[in-house]
Amino acid sequence: MQADIHPKYKEIEVTCSCGSTFKTRSTMAKDAFHVEVCSLCHPFYTGKQKIVDTAGRVEKFNQKFGAMRGKAAA
C-alpha cells in the first residue's frame, strides 16, 4: 500500500438553511458545509408536507383530464 495517497478524513460542521447544525466526518477540504434541507426540516422526516398549488394547476389538470380518469376505472 502506498503511503500518503489517501485524502484526510476529518470532522466538518454541516449547517442547514433552517438553522440546525451537526458534525460529521468527510474528506472535503473545507471545514464547513451548507445544505438546503436536513432531516429536521425535510417533509419526509417531519411528516408536515406542504403541497403548493401555484395558479390552480391541480384544478386545471382535473378539469382537463378528470373525465378520462372516470372512463378508465369503469
Phi, psi and omega in degrees: 000134181282145180273148174061034176252348183271144178291157178288133180253104187231170180275133177234161178254127180258130180241130179264160178291343177280350177108347180283150178227150174208162181253143176214177179248143184205166175261010178296150178284334180282157177266349181223152182219136181248129177239158181272327184224135176235181181290344179277339182238356180285134183301330180297319182275329182274335182079007180251077183274134177251128175258116182263117179253099181272125176061031174064036184293326179294315179296320179298318179295316180295324177294322184283316187243006182297322180294328180294326181296320180294321180291323182291327182285335185278000000 
